[in-house]
Amino acid sequence: MKQRYIVRGTSRFGDKVRLFLSFDDVVKKSSKINMFEMIGMARDMEAMEKMQDEMQQKAIMMQQPDCVTISYDEWQKYKYKIDDIIWIDVTSEDRVEE
């Protein structure tokens, strides 16, 4: 599975470089809510709890960014910097894709 990330920071540790990442959706969900939707949501406690859970999850993810560690040589080759977009392919050894 390929996932898209934005580089939010870099840090060098000897011969390794750590990239701090935030997940980036290719398609962004609109977060604008109009007044009528707010009134409707206020009546529906489940919707309010769901919105609160999403906000809490987003806050936690921003405080603890994903990170990946690469060699300094690889970093020098690509020169990753803040706001670069990278794709990470995550696969398991047991699963062979055709």
Secondary structure, 3 states (H helix, E strand, C coil): CEEEEEEEEEEEECCEEEEEEEECCCCCCCCCCCHHHHHHHHHCHHHHHHHHHHHHHHHHHHHCCEEEEEEHHHHHHHCCCCCCEEEEECCCCCCCCC
